[in-house]
């Protein structure tokens, strides 16, 4: 299998795993609060399924990264390092802002996830542009 | 680190995509190496060496050597 077709195959796999995980997250969130709020066993079951799909997504992402060439891996590594730093620094600052009542609302994990995603995406684009 | 990849490629009438396929990397990586923005690993340098049938030091050289 050529490099291009291998990457295409792995990208599709990663997209499928990611979509499945996102869907299961929505099922856990909305299903457990709106559809089956009293059924504890079902709640635990869909949560375990969500975790299993998450593990699959991580493994799929690992395989995708390993299939990239050395420059692409370097760009992804830099993006991961920057987004990890942003997550730790931004997350702690956000939490402290909540604890010290600097912000009027409770800190939500979803904002941290968005920060990680946006930071990773921007870092990736900047990295790709710098080696052009 | 500088290199003669662009010259060696041009001598063979290869595109960046041709060279990328031959050494199993992306075209962007070939472009970055040719422009001196990215230094390849030793295994990739050996691939270039085998492909062009030249020793590594005939393809890649230190900036100070030029």
N, CA and C atoms of all chains as a GROMACS GRO file, in nm:
protein
  594
    1UNK      N    1   0.085  -0.120   0.000
    1UNK     CA    2   0.000   0.000   0.000
    1UNK      C    3   0.089   0.125   0.000
    2UNK      N    4   0.059   0.223  -0.087
    2UNK     CA    5   0.142   0.343  -0.094
    2UNK      C    6   0.120   0.430   0.030
    3UNK      N    7   0.215   0.522   0.048
    3UNK     CA    8   0.209   0.610   0.165
    3UNK      C    9   0.079   0.691   0.167
    4UNK      N   10   0.042   0.743   0.049
    4UNK     CA   11  -0.079   0.826   0.038
    4UNK      C   12  -0.204   0.747   0.075
    5UNK      N   13  -0.215   0.625   0.022
    5UNK     CA   14  -0.335   0.547   0.050
    5UNK      C   15  -0.338   0.499   0.195
    6UNK      N   16  -0.219   0.471   0.252
    6UNK     CA   17  -0.213   0.433   0.394
    6UNK      C   18  -0.263   0.549   0.481
    7UNK      N   19  -0.214   0.670   0.449
    7UNK     CA   20  -0.255   0.788   0.526
    7UNK      C   21  -0.405   0.815   0.512
    8UNK      N   22  -0.454   0.796   0.389
    8UNK     CA   23  -0.597   0.819   0.363
    8UNK      C   24  -0.680   0.721   0.447
    9UNK      N   25  -0.636   0.596   0.448
    9UNK     CA   26  -0.705   0.492   0.525
    9UNK      C   27  -0.704   0.526   0.675
   10UNK      N   28  -0.586   0.566   0.726
   10UNK     CA   29  -0.574   0.596   0.869
   10UNK      C   30  -0.651   0.723   0.907
   11UNK      N   31  -0.655   0.821   0.815
   11UNK     CA   32  -0.732   0.944   0.841
   11UNK      C   33  -0.880   0.912   0.851
   12UNK      N   34  -0.928   0.827   0.762
   12UNK     CA   35  -1.070   0.786   0.764
   12UNK      C   36  -1.101   0.714   0.895
   13UNK      N   37  -1.010   0.623   0.934
   13UNK     CA   38  -1.030   0.548   1.060
   13UNK      C   39  -1.036   0.642   1.179
   14UNK      N   40  -0.946   0.741   1.179
   14UNK     CA   41  -0.943   0.838   1.289
   14UNK      C   42  -1.073   0.919   1.292
   15UNK      N   43  -1.121   0.958   1.174
   15UNK     CA   44  -1.246   1.036   1.165
   15UNK      C   45  -1.363   0.954   1.218
   16UNK      N   46  -1.366   0.825   1.184
   16UNK     CA   47  -1.475   0.738   1.228
   16UNK      C   48  -1.472   0.721   1.381
   17UNK      N   49  -1.352   0.694   1.435
   17UNK     CA   50  -1.339   0.678   1.581
   17UNK      C   51  -1.376   0.808   1.653
   18UNK      N   52  -1.333   0.922   1.598
   18UNK     CA   53  -1.363   1.051   1.661
   18UNK      C   54  -1.513   1.078   1.659
   19UNK      N   55  -1.576   1.052   1.544
   19UNK     CA   56  -1.721   1.073   1.532
   19UNK      C   57  -1.796   0.984   1.630
   20UNK      N   58  -1.751   0.858   1.641
   20UNK     CA   59  -1.817   0.764   1.733
   20UNK      C   60  -1.803   0.811   1.878
   21UNK      N   61  -1.684   0.861   1.911
   21UNK     CA   62  -1.661   0.909   2.049
   21UNK      C   63  -1.747   1.033   2.079
   22UNK      N   64  -1.750   1.126   1.984
   22UNK     CA   65  -1.829   1.249   2.003
   22UNK      C   66  -1.977   1.213   2.019
   23UNK      N   67  -2.024   1.121   1.934
   23UNK     CA   68  -2.163   1.077   1.940
   23UNK      C   69  -2.194   1.011   2.076
   24UNK      N   70  -2.101   0.925   2.120
   24UNK     CA   71  -2.124   0.857   2.249
   24UNK      C   72  -2.121   0.957   2.365
   25UNK      N   73  -2.041   1.064   2.351
   25UNK     CA   74  -2.037   1.168   2.455
   25UNK      C   75  -2.173   1.237   2.465
   26UNK      N   76  -2.232   1.263   2.347
   26UNK     CA   77  -2.365   1.325   2.344
   26UNK      C   78  -2.469   1.231   2.404
   27UNK      N   79  -2.457   1.102   2.374
   27UNK     CA   80  -2.551   1.003   2.427
   27UNK      C   81  -2.541   0.997   2.580
   28UNK      N   82  -2.416   0.994   2.631
   28UNK     CA   83  -2.396   0.989   2.776
   28UNK      C   84  -2.456   1.114   2.840
   29UNK      N   85  -2.426   1.228   2.781
   29UNK     CA   86  -2.470   1.356   2.840
   29UNK      C   87  -2.621   1.374   2.837
   30UNK      N   88  -2.678   1.363   2.718
   30UNK     CA   89  -2.822   1.388   2.705
   30UNK      C   90  -2.907   1.268   2.746
   31UNK      N   91  -2.862   1.150   2.709
   31UNK     CA   92  -2.938   1.029   2.742
   31UNK      C   93  -2.952   1.011   2.892
   32UNK      N   94  -2.840   1.027   2.964
   32UNK     CA   95  -2.841   1.003   3.108
   32UNK      C   96  -2.918   1.109   3.186
   33UNK      N   97  -2.934   1.227   3.129
   33UNK     CA   98  -3.007   1.332   3.200
   33UNK      C   99  -3.153   1.344   3.153
   34UNK      N  100  -3.177   1.315   3.024
   34UNK     CA  101  -3.312   1.334   2.970
   34UNK      C  102  -3.389   1.205   2.942
   35UNK      N  103  -3.320   1.102   2.894
   35UNK     CA  104  -3.391   0.982   2.848
   35UNK      C  105  -3.398   0.870   2.953
   36UNK      N  106  -3.289   0.844   3.024
   36UNK     CA  107  -3.290   0.737   3.123
   36UNK      C  108  -3.225   0.783   3.255
   37UNK      N  109  -3.280   0.889   3.313
   37UNK     CA  110  -3.220   0.944   3.436
   37UNK      C  111  -3.223   0.848   3.556
   38UNK      N  112  -3.314   0.750   3.553
   38UNK     CA  113  -3.330   0.659   3.670
   38UNK      C  114  -3.255   0.528   3.651
   39UNK      N  115  -3.209   0.498   3.531
   39UNK     CA  116  -3.149   0.365   3.506
   39UNK      C  117  -2.997   0.369   3.522
   40UNK      N  118  -2.954   0.340   3.641
   40UNK     CA  119  -2.811   0.350   3.676
   40UNK      C  120  -2.724   0.257   3.592
   41UNK      N  121  -2.774   0.136   3.569
   41UNK     CA  122  -2.695   0.036   3.495
   41UNK      C  123  -2.669   0.084   3.352
   42UNK      N  124  -2.771   0.142   3.291
   42UNK     CA  125  -2.758   0.194   3.154
   42UNK      C  126  -2.663   0.312   3.151
   43UNK      N  127  -2.670   0.396   3.254
   43UNK     CA  128  -2.580   0.513   3.264
   43UNK      C  129  -2.434   0.466   3.266
   44UNK      N  130  -2.407   0.366   3.352
   44UNK     CA  131  -2.270   0.313   3.363
   44UNK      C  132  -2.229   0.247   3.232
   45UNK      N  133  -2.324   0.177   3.170
   45UNK     CA  134  -2.295   0.107   3.044
   45UNK      C  135  -2.254   0.202   2.933
   46UNK      N  136  -2.329   0.310   2.912
   46UNK     CA  137  -2.295   0.405   2.804
   46UNK      C  138  -2.168   0.484   2.838
   47UNK      N  139  -2.146   0.504   2.968
   47UNK     CA  140  -2.022   0.572   3.010
   47UNK      C  141  -1.900   0.484   2.979
   48UNK      N  142  -1.913   0.353   3.006
   48UNK     CA  143  -1.804   0.260   2.975
   48UNK      C  144  -1.781   0.251   2.824
   49UNK      N  145  -1.891   0.255   2.748
   49UNK     CA  146  -1.880   0.254   2.601
   49UNK      C  147  -1.808   0.380   2.553
   50UNK      N  148  -1.842   0.494   2.614
   50UNK     CA  149  -1.777   0.622   2.582
   50UNK      C  150  -1.626   0.614   2.608
   51UNK      N  151  -1.589   0.553   2.722
   51UNK     CA  152  -1.447   0.538   2.755
   51UNK      C  153  -1.376   0.446   2.656
   52UNK      N  154  -1.443   0.336   2.621
   52UNK     CA  155  -1.384   0.240   2.526
   52UNK      C  156  -1.362   0.306   2.390
   53UNK      N  157  -1.460   0.383   2.345
   53UNK     CA  158  -1.446   0.452   2.216
   53UNK      C  159  -1.336   0.557   2.223
   54UNK      N  160  -1.321   0.620   2.341
   54UNK     CA  161  -1.213   0.717   2.361
   54UNK      C  162  -1.075   0.652   2.349
   55UNK      N  163  -1.062   0.532   2.407
   55UNK     CA  164  -0.936   0.458   2.398
   55UNK      C  165  -0.907   0.423   2.252
   56UNK      N  166  -1.012   0.381   2.181
   56UNK     CA  167  -0.997   0.350   2.039
   56UNK      C  168  -0.955   0.472   1.958
   57UNK      N  169  -1.010   0.588   1.991
   57UNK     CA  170  -0.975   0.711   1.922
   57UNK      C  171  -0.828   0.747   1.947
   58UNK      N  172  -0.784   0.730   2.071
   58UNK     CA  173  -0.644   0.761   2.105
   58UNK      C  174  -0.549   0.669   2.027
   59UNK      N  175  -0.580   0.540   2.024
   59UNK     CA  176  -0.496   0.444   1.952
   59UNK      C  177  -0.495   0.475   1.802
   60UNK      N  178  -0.611   0.513   1.749
   60UNK     CA  179  -0.622   0.548   1.608
   60UNK      C  180  -0.538   0.672   1.576
   61UNK      N  181  -0.541   0.769   1.668
   61UNK     CA  182  -0.461   0.892   1.651
   61UNK      C  183  -0.311   0.859   1.656
   62UNK      N  184  -0.272   0.768   1.749
   62UNK     CA  185  -0.131   0.728   1.762
   62UNK      C  186  -0.081   0.665   1.631
   63UNK      N  187  -0.164   0.577   1.576
   63UNK     CA  188  -0.125   0.511   1.450
   63UNK      C  189  -0.115   0.612   1.336
   64UNK      N  190  -0.206   0.709   1.335
   64UNK     CA  191  -0.204   0.812   1.232
   64UNK      C  192  -0.074   0.893   1.240
   65UNK      N  193  -0.039   0.935   1.363
   65UNK     CA  194   0.083   1.015   1.382
   65UNK      C  195   0.206   0.936   1.339
   66UNK      N  196   0.210   0.807   1.375
   66UNK     CA  197   0.326   0.724   1.340
   66UNK      C  198   0.338   0.703   1.188
   67UNK      N  199   0.228   0.716   1.116
   67UNK     CA  200   0.231   0.697   0.970
   67UNK      C  201   0.278   0.823   0.898
   68UNK      N  202   0.282   0.936   0.968
   68UNK     CA  203   0.328   1.060   0.906
   68UNK      C  204   0.478   1.055   0.885
   69UNK      N  205   0.531   1.140   0.796
   69UNK     CA  206   0.677   1.143   0.780
   69UNK      C  207   0.739   1.228   0.892
   70UNK      N  208   0.873   1.232   0.895
   70UNK     CA  209   0.942   1.292   1.010
   70UNK      C  210   0.915   1.441   1.028
   71UNK      N  211   0.900   1.516   0.919
   71UNK     CA  212   0.869   1.659   0.932
   71UNK      C  213   0.727   1.678   0.986
   72UNK      N  214   0.633   1.602   0.931
   72UNK     CA  215   0.494   1.611   0.977
   72UNK      C  216   0.483   1.574   1.125
   73UNK      N  217   0.558   1.471   1.166
   73UNK     CA  218   0.558   1.431   1.307
   73UNK      C  219   0.612   1.543   1.395
   74UNK      N  220   0.718   1.610   1.346
   74UNK     CA  221   0.778   1.720   1.422
   74UNK      C  222   0.678   1.834   1.440
   75UNK      N  223   0.604   1.866   1.333
   75UNK     CA  224   0.503   1.973   1.339
   75UNK      C  225   0.393   1.937   1.440
   76UNK      N  226   0.349   1.810   1.435
   76UNK     CA  227   0.245   1.765   1.529
   76UNK      C  228   0.297   1.766   1.673
   77UNK      N  229   0.425   1.727   1.691
   77UNK     CA  230   0.484   1.726   1.825
   77UNK      C  231   0.488   1.867   1.883
   78UNK      N  232   0.528   1.963   1.801
   78UNK     CA  233   0.532   2.103   1.846
   78UNK      C  234   0.392   2.151   1.882
   79UNK      N  235   0.294   2.117   1.798
   79UNK     CA  236   0.156   2.159   1.823
   79UNK      C  237   0.104   2.096   1.953
   80UNK      N  238   0.139   1.968   1.974
   80UNK     CA  239   0.096   1.899   2.096
   80UNK      C  240   0.160   1.963   2.219
   81UNK      N  241   0.289   1.998   2.208
   81UNK     CA  242   0.360   2.060   2.321
   81UNK      C  243   0.298   2.195   2.355
   82UNK      N  244   0.268   2.274   2.254
   82UNK     CA  245   0.209   2.407   2.277
   82UNK      C  246   0.069   2.394   2.337
   83UNK      N  247  -0.012   2.302   2.284
   83UNK     CA  248  -0.149   2.288   2.336
   83UNK      C  249  -0.149   2.228   2.476
   84UNK      N  250  -0.053   2.139   2.506
   84UNK     CA  251  -0.042   2.086   2.642
   84UNK      C  252  -0.007   2.199   2.739
   85UNK      N  253   0.088   2.282   2.701
   85UNK     CA  254   0.126   2.397   2.784
   85UNK      C  255   0.010   2.492   2.803
   86UNK      N  256  -0.061   2.519   2.695
   86UNK     CA  257  -0.177   2.610   2.704
   86UNK      C  258  -0.285   2.551   2.794
   87UNK      N  259  -0.302   2.417   2.788
   87UNK     CA  260  -0.403   2.350   2.870
   87UNK      C  261  -0.368   2.361   3.017
   88UNK      N  262  -0.242   2.336   3.051
   88UNK     CA  263  -0.200   2.342   3.192
   88UNK      C  264  -0.207   2.486   3.244
   89UNK      N  265  -0.142   2.577   3.174
   89UNK     CA  266  -0.138   2.716   3.218
   89UNK      C  267  -0.278   2.780   3.216
   90UNK      N  268  -0.346   2.763   3.102
   90UNK     CA  269  -0.480   2.820   3.087
   90UNK      C  270  -0.579   2.758   3.183
   91UNK      N  271  -0.570   2.625   3.202
   91UNK     CA  272  -0.661   2.552   3.290
   91UNK      C  273  -0.646   2.596   3.434
   92UNK      N  274  -0.522   2.608   3.480
   92UNK     CA  275  -0.497   2.648   3.619
   92UNK      C  276  -0.541   2.794   3.640
   93UNK      N  277  -0.508   2.881   3.544
   93UNK     CA  278  -0.548   3.022   3.555
   93UNK      C  279  -0.700   3.035   3.558
   94UNK      N  280  -0.766   2.955   3.474
   94UNK     CA  281  -0.914   2.956   3.466
   94UNK      C  282  -0.973   2.908   3.598
   95UNK      N  283  -0.915   2.800   3.652
   95UNK     CA  284  -0.963   2.746   3.780
   95UNK      C  285  -0.942   2.846   3.894
   96UNK      N  286  -0.824   2.910   3.894
   96UNK     CA  287  -0.795   3.010   3.997
   96UNK      C  288  -0.890   3.129   3.987
   97UNK      N  289  -0.923   3.166   3.862
   97UNK     CA  290  -1.016   3.277   3.841
   97UNK      C  291  -1.154   3.243   3.896
   98UNK      N  292  -1.190   3.114   3.889
   98UNK     CA  293  -1.317   3.068   3.944
   98UNK      C  294  -1.313   3.068   4.097
   99UNK      N  295  -1.204   3.009   4.151
   99UNK     CA  296  -1.191   2.998   4.298
   99UNK      C  297  -1.188   3.135   4.364
  100UNK      N  298  -1.117   3.228   4.302
  100UNK     CA  299  -1.102   3.362   4.362
  100UNK      C  300  -1.214   3.458   4.320
  101UNK      N  301  -1.313   3.403   4.249
  101UNK     CA  302  -1.430   3.481   4.205
  101UNK      C  303  -1.394   3.600   4.114
  102UNK      N  304  -1.287   3.583   4.039
  102UNK     CA  305  -1.252   3.686   3.939
  102UNK      C  306  -1.354   3.681   3.825
  103UNK      N  307  -1.400   3.556   3.795
  103UNK     CA  308  -1.506   3.541   3.694
  103UNK      C  309  -1.637   3.510   3.767
  104UNK      N  310  -1.749   3.563   3.719
  104UNK     CA  311  -1.875   3.547   3.793
  104UNK      C  312  -1.940   3.409   3.777
  105UNK      N  313  -1.888   3.325   3.680
  105UNK     CA  314  -1.949   3.193   3.656
  105UNK      C  315  -1.853   3.081   3.694
  106UNK      N  316  -1.908   2.959   3.707
  106UNK     CA  317  -1.824   2.843   3.740
  106UNK      C  318  -1.739   2.804   3.619
  107UNK      N  319  -1.616   2.759   3.646
  107UNK     CA  320  -1.528   2.712   3.538
  107UNK      C  321  -1.585   2.584   3.478
  108UNK      N  322  -1.590   2.578   3.346
  108UNK     CA  323  -1.644   2.460   3.276
  108UNK      C  324  -1.532   2.392   3.198
  109UNK      N  325  -1.529   2.258   3.205
  109UNK     CA  326  -1.425   2.181   3.135
  109UNK      C  327  -1.432   2.200   2.984
  110UNK      N  328  -1.554   2.229   2.933
  110UNK     CA  329  -1.572   2.244   2.788
  110UNK      C  330  -1.487   2.359   2.732
  111UNK      N  331  -1.467   2.464   2.812
  111UNK     CA  332  -1.384   2.576   2.767
  111UNK      C  333  -1.239   2.534   2.752
  112UNK      N  334  -1.195   2.448   2.845
  112UNK     CA  335  -1.058   2.398   2.840
  112UNK      C  336  -1.037   2.310   2.716
  113UNK      N  337  -1.137   2.225   2.686
  113UNK     CA  338  -1.130   2.138   2.567
  113UNK      C  339  -1.122   2.225   2.440
  114UNK      N  340  -1.204   2.331   2.438
  114UNK     CA  341  -1.202   2.421   2.321
  114UNK      C  342  -1.066   2.490   2.309
  115UNK      N  343  -1.010   2.532   2.422
  115UNK     CA  344  -0.877   2.597   2.422
  115UNK      C  345  -0.772   2.502   2.364
  116UNK      N  346  -0.775   2.375   2.408
  116UNK     CA  347  -0.678   2.276   2.360
  116UNK      C  348  -0.694   2.257   2.209
  117UNK      N  349  -0.818   2.239   2.165
  117UNK     CA  350  -0.844   2.215   2.023
  117UNK      C  351  -0.801   2.332   1.935
  118UNK      N  352  -0.838   2.453   1.977
  118UNK     CA  353  -0.804   2.572   1.897
  118UNK      C  354  -0.652   2.595   1.896
  119UNK      N  355  -0.588   2.578   2.014
  119UNK     CA  356  -0.442   2.597   2.022
  119UNK      C  357  -0.370   2.496   1.932
  120UNK      N  358  -0.417   2.370   1.935
  120UNK     CA  359  -0.354   2.266   1.853
  120UNK      C  360  -0.368   2.299   1.704
  121UNK      N  361  -0.489   2.340   1.666
  121UNK     CA  362  -0.516   2.372   1.525
  121UNK      C  363  -0.430   2.489   1.477
  122UNK      N  364  -0.426   2.596   1.556
  122UNK     CA  365  -0.346   2.714   1.517
  122UNK      C  366  -0.197   2.677   1.512
  123UNK      N  367  -0.149   2.604   1.612
  123UNK     CA  368  -0.007   2.563   1.615
  123UNK      C  369   0.028   2.478   1.493
  124UNK      N  370  -0.066   2.391   1.455
  124UNK     CA  371  -0.045   2.304   1.338
  124UNK      C  372  -0.033   2.388   1.210
  125UNK      N  373  -0.124   2.484   1.195
  125UNK     CA  374  -0.123   2.570   1.076
  125UNK      C  375   0.003   2.655   1.070
  126UNK      N  376   0.043   2.712   1.185
  126UNK     CA  377   0.165   2.793   1.191
  126UNK      C  378   0.287   2.706   1.159
  127UNK      N  379   0.290   2.586   1.215
  127UNK     CA  380   0.401   2.492   1.191
  127UNK      C  381   0.412   2.455   1.044
  128UNK      N  382   0.300   2.424   0.983
  128UNK     CA  383   0.299   2.386   0.841
  128UNK      C  384   0.344   2.503   0.753
  129UNK      N  385   0.302   2.622   0.791
  129UNK     CA  386   0.337   2.741   0.715
  129UNK      C  387   0.487   2.773   0.728
  130UNK      N  388   0.542   2.751   0.847
  130UNK     CA  389   0.683   2.786   0.870
  130UNK      C  390   0.778   2.695   0.792
  131UNK      N  391   0.735   2.575   0.756
  131UNK     CA  392   0.823   2.484   0.679
  131UNK      C  393   0.790   2.485   0.530
  132UNK      N  394   0.702   2.577   0.488
  132UNK     CA  395   0.663   2.581   0.347
  132UNK      C  396   0.776   2.634   0.259
  133UNK      N  397   2.222   2.312   0.780
  133UNK     CA  398   2.283   2.217   0.686
  133UNK      C  399   2.232   2.243   0.543
  134UNK      N  400   2.325   2.245   0.448
  134UNK     CA  401   2.285   2.266   0.309
  134UNK      C  402   2.285   2.132   0.234
  135UNK      N  403   2.227   2.133   0.116
  135UNK     CA  404   2.224   2.008   0.039
  135UNK      C  405   2.213   2.035  -0.111
  136UNK      N  406   2.238   1.930  -0.190
  136UNK     CA  407   2.235   1.940  -0.337
  136UNK      C  408   2.112   1.870  -0.395
  137UNK      N  409   2.011   1.850  -0.312
  137UNK     CA  410   1.895   1.773  -0.357
  137UNK      C  411   1.829   1.834  -0.481
  138UNK      N  412   1.814   1.965  -0.481
  138UNK     CA  413   1.745   2.031  -0.592
  138UNK      C  414   1.821   2.009  -0.723
  139UNK      N  415   1.954   2.020  -0.716
  139UNK     CA  416   2.038   2.002  -0.835
  139UNK      C  417   2.031   1.857  -0.882
  140UNK      N  418   2.047   1.764  -0.788
  140UNK     CA  419   2.044   1.620  -0.822
  140UNK      C  420   1.909   1.581  -0.881
  141UNK      N  421   1.805   1.638  -0.825
  141UNK     CA  422   1.669   1.611  -0.875
  141UNK      C  423   1.652   1.668  -1.016
  142UNK      N  424   1.700   1.790  -1.036
  142UNK     CA  425   1.686   1.855  -1.167
  142UNK      C  426   1.765   1.780  -1.275
  143UNK      N  427   1.881   1.726  -1.237
  143UNK     CA  428   1.962   1.649  -1.333
  143UNK      C  429   1.888   1.527  -1.385
  144UNK      N  430   1.796   1.477  -1.304
  144UNK     CA  431   1.719   1.356  -1.342
  144UNK      C  432   1.579   1.390  -1.391
  145UNK      N  433   1.550   1.519  -1.400
  145UNK     CA  434   1.417   1.566  -1.442
  145UNK      C  435   1.305   1.513  -1.352
  146UNK      N  436   1.334   1.506  -1.224
  146UNK     CA  437   1.233   1.459  -1.129
  146UNK      C  438   1.164   1.580  -1.067
  147UNK      N  439   1.037   1.563  -1.037
  147UNK     CA  440   0.964   1.666  -0.961
  147UNK      C  441   0.985   1.638  -0.812
  148UNK      N  442   0.945   1.733  -0.732
  148UNK     CA  443   0.952   1.710  -0.586
  148UNK      C  444   0.864   1.592  -0.547
  149UNK      N  445   0.751   1.578  -0.615
  149UNK     CA  446   0.659   1.468  -0.586
  149UNK      C  447   0.724   1.334  -0.620
  150UNK      N  448   0.799   1.330  -0.733
  150UNK     CA  449   0.868   1.205  -0.772
  150UNK      C  450   0.968   1.164  -0.664
  151UNK      N  451   1.046   1.263  -0.620
  151UNK     CA  452   1.148   1.236  -0.518
  151UNK      C  453   1.082   1.193  -0.386
  152UNK      N  454   0.973   1.262  -0.353
  152UNK     CA  455   0.900   1.230  -0.229
  152UNK      C  456   0.852   1.085  -0.231
  153UNK      N  457   0.798   1.042  -0.345
  153UNK     CA  458   0.749   0.904  -0.357
  153UNK      C  459   0.866   0.806  -0.346
  154UNK      N  460   0.979   0.842  -0.405
  154UNK     CA  461   1.095   0.751  -0.406
  154UNK      C  462   1.152   0.727  -0.267
  155UNK      N  463   1.145   0.828  -0.180
  155UNK     CA  464   1.200   0.811  -0.044
  155UNK      C  465   1.090   0.802   0.063
  156UNK      N  466   0.965   0.794   0.018
  156UNK     CA  467   0.850   0.772   0.106
  156UNK      C  468   0.830   0.882   0.211
  157UNK      N  469   0.832   1.007   0.164
  157UNK     CA  470   0.794   1.120   0.249
  157UNK      C  471   0.697   1.209   0.171
  158UNK      N  472   0.648   1.315   0.235
  158UNK     CA  473   0.555   1.404   0.164
  158UNK      C  474   0.633   1.504   0.076
  159UNK      N  475   0.565   1.561  -0.023
  159UNK     CA  476   0.630   1.661  -0.110
  159UNK      C  477   0.672   1.784  -0.029
  160UNK      N  478   0.591   1.819   0.072
  160UNK     CA  479   0.624   1.933   0.158
  160UNK      C  480   0.756   1.911   0.231
  161UNK      N  481   0.783   1.788   0.268
  161UNK     CA  482   0.908   1.756   0.338
  161UNK      C  483   1.027   1.774   0.244
  162UNK      N  484   1.014   1.729   0.121
  162UNK     CA  485   1.120   1.747   0.021
  162UNK      C  486   1.146   1.897   0.002
  163UNK      N  487   1.038   1.973  -0.011
  163UNK     CA  488   1.049   2.118  -0.029
  163UNK      C  489   1.123   2.183   0.089
  164UNK      N  490   1.086   2.143   0.210
  164UNK     CA  491   1.150   2.200   0.331
  164UNK      C  492   1.297   2.163   0.338
  165UNK      N  493   1.332   2.040   0.299
  165UNK     CA  494   1.473   1.997   0.300
  165UNK      C  495   1.552   2.075   0.194
  166UNK      N  496   1.495   2.086   0.075
  166UNK     CA  497   1.565   2.159  -0.033
  166UNK      C  498   1.592   2.304   0.006
  167UNK      N  499   1.497   2.364   0.076
  167UNK     CA  500   1.513   2.505   0.116
  167UNK      C  501   1.598   2.521   0.241
  168UNK      N  502   1.643   2.408   0.298
  168UNK     CA  503   1.728   2.414   0.418
  168UNK      C  504   1.651   2.446   0.544
  169UNK      N  505   1.518   2.433   0.539
  169UNK     CA  506   1.436   2.464   0.657
  169UNK      C  507   1.425   2.343   0.750
  170UNK      N  508   1.453   2.226   0.697
  170UNK     CA  509   1.442   2.104   0.777
  170UNK      C  510   1.557   2.010   0.744
  171UNK      N  511   1.624   1.962   0.849
  171UNK     CA  512   1.733   1.866   0.830
  171UNK      C  513   1.678   1.725   0.843
  172UNK      N  514   1.701   1.639   0.743
  172UNK     CA  515   1.645   1.503   0.751
  172UNK      C  516   1.718   1.418   0.854
  173UNK      N  517   1.652   1.311   0.898
  173UNK     CA  518   1.715   1.216   0.990
  173UNK      C  519   1.822   1.138   0.914
  174UNK      N  520   1.905   1.065   0.987
  174UNK     CA  521   2.009   0.983   0.923
  174UNK      C  522   1.948   0.874   0.833
  175UNK      N  523   1.842   0.802   0.879
  175UNK     CA  524   1.781   0.703   0.788
  175UNK      C  525   1.731   0.764   0.657
  176UNK      N  526   1.674   0.884   0.665
  176UNK     CA  527   1.625   0.948   0.541
  176UNK      C  528   1.743   0.993   0.454
  177UNK      N  529   1.850   1.040   0.518
  177UNK     CA  530   1.970   1.080   0.443
  177UNK      C  531   2.028   0.958   0.370
  178UNK      N  532   2.024   0.841   0.434
  178UNK     CA  533   2.073   0.718   0.369
  178UNK      C  534   1.985   0.681   0.250
  179UNK      N  535   1.856   0.707   0.262
  179UNK     CA  536   1.765   0.680   0.149
  179UNK      C  537   1.804   0.764   0.028
  180UNK      N  538   1.832   0.894   0.053
  180UNK     CA  539   1.876   0.982  -0.056
  180UNK      C  540   2.007   0.931  -0.114
  181UNK      N  541   2.096   0.889  -0.024
  181UNK     CA  542   2.227   0.839  -0.066
  181UNK      C  543   2.213   0.718  -0.159
  182UNK      N  544   2.129   0.624  -0.121
  182UNK     CA  545   2.108   0.504  -0.203
  182UNK      C  546   2.041   0.539  -0.335
  183UNK      N  547   1.944   0.631  -0.328
  183UNK     CA  548   1.869   0.669  -0.448
  183UNK      C  549   1.959   0.735  -0.552
  184UNK      N  550   2.043   0.828  -0.507
  184UNK     CA  551   2.130   0.902  -0.600
  184UNK      C  552   2.265   0.832  -0.621
  185UNK      N  553   2.285   0.722  -0.549
  185UNK     CA  554   2.411   0.646  -0.557
  185UNK      C  555   2.531   0.736  -0.531
  186UNK      N  556   2.518   0.813  -0.426
  186UNK     CA  557   2.624   0.906  -0.385
  186UNK      C  558   2.642   0.893  -0.233
  187UNK      N  559   2.764   0.918  -0.182
  187UNK     CA  560   2.779   0.919  -0.036
  187UNK      C  561   2.702   1.036   0.025
  188UNK      N  562   2.662   1.022   0.149
  188UNK     CA  563   2.581   1.125   0.215
  188UNK      C  564   2.651   1.261   0.210
  189UNK      N  565   2.784   1.260   0.232
  189UNK     CA  566   2.858   1.388   0.236
  189UNK      C  567   2.865   1.455   0.098
  190UNK      N  568   2.827   1.382  -0.008
  190UNK     CA  569   2.822   1.444  -0.140
  190UNK      C  570   2.685   1.509  -0.166
  191UNK      N  571   2.591   1.481  -0.077
  191UNK     CA  572   2.456   1.538  -0.091
  191UNK      C  573   2.432   1.646   0.014
  192UNK      N  574   2.472   1.614   0.138
  192UNK     CA  575   2.452   1.709   0.249
  192UNK      C  576   2.586   1.758   0.299
  193UNK      N  577   2.593   1.884   0.333
  193UNK     CA  578   2.718   1.938   0.389
  193UNK      C  579   2.687   2.051   0.487
  194UNK      N  580   2.779   2.069   0.579
  194UNK     CA  581   2.762   2.171   0.682
  194UNK      C  582   2.770   2.311   0.620
  195UNK      N  583   2.699   2.404   0.680
  195UNK     CA  584   2.701   2.544   0.631
  195UNK      C  585   2.843   2.600   0.623
  196UNK      N  586   2.927   2.560   0.719
  196UNK     CA  587   3.064   2.613   0.725
  196UNK      C  588   3.153   2.558   0.613
  197UNK      N  589   3.112   2.442   0.556
  197UNK     CA  590   3.194   2.381   0.452
  197UNK      C  591   3.176   2.447   0.316
  198UNK      N  592   3.066   2.525   0.301
  198UNK     CA  593   3.036   2.581   0.169
  198UNK      C  594   3.124   2.700   0.137
   0.00000   0.00000   0.00000
